[in-house]
Amino acid sequence: MNESLPIRRAAASLLCALALAAPLTAPAQMPAGTAATADYVVALVNGEPIAASELRARLARIEVPANASLAERTALARQVLDQLIDEKVLLQWAADSGIRVDEAAIDAAEAEVARRNGLSVAELRARLPQAGLTPATLRANLRNELLLQRLREREASQARVSESEIDAYLRQHQAGADPTRTALELAQVLIAVPETASAEALARARQQAEEIAQRARAGEDFAALARRHSEAPEAANGGRLGLRSADRYPTLFWEAVRDLRPGDVAGPLRSGAGFHVLKVLTKRHVDLPEPTVTQTRVRHILLRASDEASQRAAIARLQAVRERIVSGQTSFDAAAREISEDASARDGGALGWATPGMFVPEFEEAMDALAPGQVSAPVVSRFGVHLIEVQERRTVERSPRELRDAVRSLLRERKADEALAERLREQRSRAYIEIREAPQ
């Protein structure tokens, strides 16, 4: 996939860093000899200009080594300009395709940027000059991000993944045992043995490790065993050694667990440090979904909106409702039953336990940003305007069906990326692009 494609799905969160960055230092990032302070047109895409200020702003978000050569800085500037041209081509295509973003959606995205930074919208706007931005440029950036997000969503919605493709993907990535492509997390109990230990002490340590291994295989809590018996530094953390590629574990450990499954116990293993008992916590190909998934129990209040005016009215109404909920004047359950226009109203807005990908991106992004007990600001989606409350979260093992669904989503995203890359190549080949030199 062409990494320059601006197909990010979390527009507000990405622009958060841009909006509240330290003051821009773009002139230092530009190639020497460039007119860094004056604004001028650096490229035209079908007659639409890309300004030097846009290029400087994008370059300012990239860390460049202080000792970078002029050639390296010039190459970076050209690469970033190429990204801006790609974005312009895609934005023009989105507009020609009839994709639109209304002001209410931009309002909601701006409010989300502010909320994630603990600011009001007014406070956010007051801080924008520190990043070389104005409210108008921030809103323009948000509009473009949302347009590109919706363009990508359209491509994803058209991607089709067959059951045979899922089967093939699982076969490919569940087979083999390449340690560089295996994500592995182990927990250990270490019974330390000094180098000068006597044969009797060595035998006692071996017996203790064997007893611990038997208890672990019988189903006893491994973390508790590690906290009680392990002499390794990570004992207080239940013996967890962290998720990493298998080749970053000692060869002794990888050879012992190569053919084991998550939940299995290996050992005792003898090393220079003593005797190790290992439990496999996670073992999967790096290109397979996580074996566990975080689910969110969530509820919402929905007001439907057919046009921009009704969206603004819904946002204002839900903002007032949110203030009443947060201040304790009413409960989320009662407000949902009273005003929500979704079928979930009769259940107090409850949507049950949700897994990633269940909701549209704009809803899911807002939901994921909330801690349990928090209520969102009004969120605009294609269905209307929502208030969202996260009730709790839990981590559960994926069922075989959920694993297949996760692979289906992964393959659909890949197909969408490939389709969008191909569309970009087509659109760019038809575009009139003129690169202009900096004025002397």
Salt bridges, closest charged atoms under 4 A:
GLU48 OE1 - LYS88 NZ 3.83
ASP82 OD1 - ARG428 NH2 2.61
ASP86 OD1 - ARG428 NH1 2.58
GLU87 OE2 - ARG58 NH1 2.89
GLU103 OE1 - ARG139 NH2 2.78
GLU103 OE2 - ARG143 NH2 2.24
ASP107 OD1 - ARG139 NH1 2.90
ASP107 OD2 - ARG312 NH1 2.60
GLU110 OE2 - ARG125 NE 2.89
GLU110 OE1 - ARG139 NH1 2.95
GLU112 OE2 - ARG115 NH2 2.98
GLU112 OE2 - ARG116 NE 2.69
GLU145 OE2 - ARG8 NH2 3.01
GLU153 OE1 - ARG382 NH2 2.58
GLU155 OE2 - ARG154 NH2 3.87
GLU163 OE1 - ARG404 NH2 2.69
GLU163 OE2 - ARG408 NH2 2.61
GLU165 OE2 - LYS415 NZ 2.89
ASP167 OD1 - ARG404 NH1 2.76
GLU185 OE1 - ARG240 NH2 3.03
GLU200 OE2 - ARG204 NH1 3.21
GLU220 OE2 - ARG215 NH2 2.77
GLU220 OE2 - ARG228 NH1 3.88
GLU255 OE2 - ARG258 NH2 2.94
ASP287 OD2 - HIS173 NE2 3.83
ASP287 OD2 - ARG181 NH2 2.81
ASP287 OD2 - HIS285 ND1 3.88
GLU290 OE2 - ARG284 NH2 2.82
GLU308 OE2 - ARG312 NH2 3.60
ASP333 OD1 - ARG337 NE 2.76
ASP342 OD2 - HIS300 NE2 3.07
ASP342 OD1 - ARG304 NH2 3.85
GLU362 OE2 - ARG382 NE 3.57
GLU389 OE1 - ARG299 NE 2.46
GLU392 OE2 - ARG297 NE 2.82
GLU413 OE2 - ARG9 NH1 3.70
GLU413 OE1 - ARG152 NH1 2.40
ASP417 OD1 - ARG152 NH2 2.56
GLU422 OE1 - ARG425 NH2 2.73
GLU434 OE2 - ARG436 NE 3.21
